[in-house]
């Protein structure tokens, strides 16, 4: 599990006026909560890039006001026009306390459908789980070694470690092997030829 370490500054003033001032200074206002702790901090946009702009699941180790907090990135607010980060919520992890997180899904094995010319279409990149901090993992996996053309793997097929509970509906598709148009056309043409061969010859009209 990758841990991103960053420094935060404790905020002692609150309200729109203060947060606006924080942003003018090039900082991002943030909150750490969980385990009976609430800490208002500010961080630099650069320090959180590795957490925000990545598909990977990572932990944050934040040092602020002489304290160190191990957290997960819970929520981010972006500016609607500039896409700049305007606020971040961090959830502190507490040993033994269950948390709900979204973990990326990876794939093991080679799909027979892909080998036959199909295309693996990913329909869900992350799934929601409930677990304790000691059971956290950076990725979950689903086996696609028996995934044929036109078939899909679903959330219930994901390999879940002991001590982790899936919260996403089990029937939800995670990935499907799409049949390419060329293969569909070839199959249709083949079906047409078989049908033509099996049809009886047309009878000749009797002479008048």
N, C-alpha and C positions, 0 to 999 in steps of 0.2 A: 504494500500500500504506500503510494507516494504521499509525502507530507510536505506542504508548502509553508515555509516559515516566513512570517512577516511582522513588522513593527506597527503598532497602532498608538495613537495619541488619545488620552482620556479627554472626553468633552465634559465640561462642567456647566455649560450653558446650553439652553434648549430653545426651541421655537423656530419659526420660519426665518426670522431675521438672522439668527445665529447660523442655521444650516446654509442659508444663502451666502453668508460671509465665508463659511468653510469651503464652499464650492468655488468662490472667487479666489481663494488661496490655492486652488488646484488640488484640493483634497476631496475625498468622498466620505460623507457621514455614514456611520454604520452602527449596528446594535449587536451585542452579544447577549443571548438569553439562554435560559435552561439551567436546571439543577439549582433553582433558587437564586441564580445570578442574573443580574442585568447590568451591562456596562455599555455606556455610550462612548464610541470611539470615532476616530477619523483615520483613514488610510490613504496612501497614494494610489492613483489608478495603476501605476506601473507594478506595484507590489501584489496586486490581485489579478493581474493578467493571466498568470499560469492557472488560476482557479476558474476564471470566468470564460476565457476564450479557448476552451478545450472540450472535447466530447468525453474525456476521461473523468472518472470519479476520484477525487483527491480529498485528503484531509487538510485543514488549515491549522497551523500552530501559531497563535497570535500572542505576542507579548505586548502588554500595555499596562501602564501604571504599576509596574513591579510584579504583575501577575502574568501567568502563562495559561492560555486557554486552548484546549484541543477542540476544534469545531468542524462542522460541516457547513457548506454554503447552502443556506436555506431559501433565500429569495433575493432577487436583484431587480432594481427598478432602473430602466433606461429612459433617457430623454426622448420624447416622441419624434423630435426632428433631427437632433444631432447624434443620437444613439450613444451619447456619453453616459457613463454610470452615474446615477444621482443618489442611489442609496443601496445598502446591502444589509441583509439580515444573516447573522451567523448563529447557528444552534450549537450550544456547548454539549459535548458528549460526556456522559457520566457513566462510570464503570457499572455494569449490571443493569442500567436503565435502558429499556427498549426505545429505539428511534425508528422513524419512517424515512427512507431514502429512496432515490432512484438510481439504479445501477445499470451501466451499459451491458448490452448483450453481445457476445462474440460467438463464433461458429467453429465447430470441430468437424473433421472428416471432409470428404469430397462428395458432392451431390452427383448421383448418376444422371439426373436430369440436366445438370449443367454440362456434363461431359457429352451429352447428346445434342447440345446446341442451345439449351435453354438459358435463361438469364435469371440470376438470383435477385429478386426484388425485396429489399428490406422494408418492412412495413412498420416496425417498431424497434427503435434503437435503445430504449431503456425500459426497465420494468420497476415497479414500485414494490419494495419489500419492507418487512418489519424485522428488526434484529437488534442485538446488543452490540456496542462498539467493538468488543473483542472478536465478533464474528464477521465484521465488515470485510468486504473484498472489493477490489477495484473493477472486477468484471465477472459476469456469469456467462455460462456457455450452453449452447444447444447443439446436439449432434445432427448433422445433415447428411450423413453417409448413406441414408436410405431415402433421401428426398428425390422423388421422380418428377418428370415433367408434369406441370399443372397441379402439383401437390404443394402443401404448405406445412410448416412446423408452427406450433402454437405455444402460448405461454406455458401451458401444462407440460410441454416437452423439455423445458429448461431444467438443467441439472442444478438443484438447490442444495447447498450445504446444510448440514444439521444445525439446528438453532436459528434457521432463517425461515420466515413465512412470506409467501407470495401474496401481494395485495391486488395485483392486476388480475382481471378475470382470465381464468385458465383457457377459455376457448378463443381468446383474442389471437389472431394470426401475428406471428413475428416476422416470417419471411415466406415467400412463395417462389417456385421456379416457373417463370412465365414461358409459355410456348411461343417462340418467335413466329412472326408472320410468314416467313418463308416455309417453316415446317407445317404451319396450318394449311398453307396453299398446297403444299405437296401432298398432305394427307387428304385434302378435299379432292384433289385431282385423282389420287389413287382410288378413292371411294367412287368417283364418277366413272372411272374405267371399269371397276368391278361391276357397278350397276349396269353399264352398257353391255358388258359381256353376258350378263345374266338375263337380259331382256329378250323375249321371243321376237323372231323376225316378223315384220309387218306382212299381212296377207295381201296378195295382189287383188285388185278390184276385178270382178267378173266382167267378161266382155258383154256388151249389149247385144 
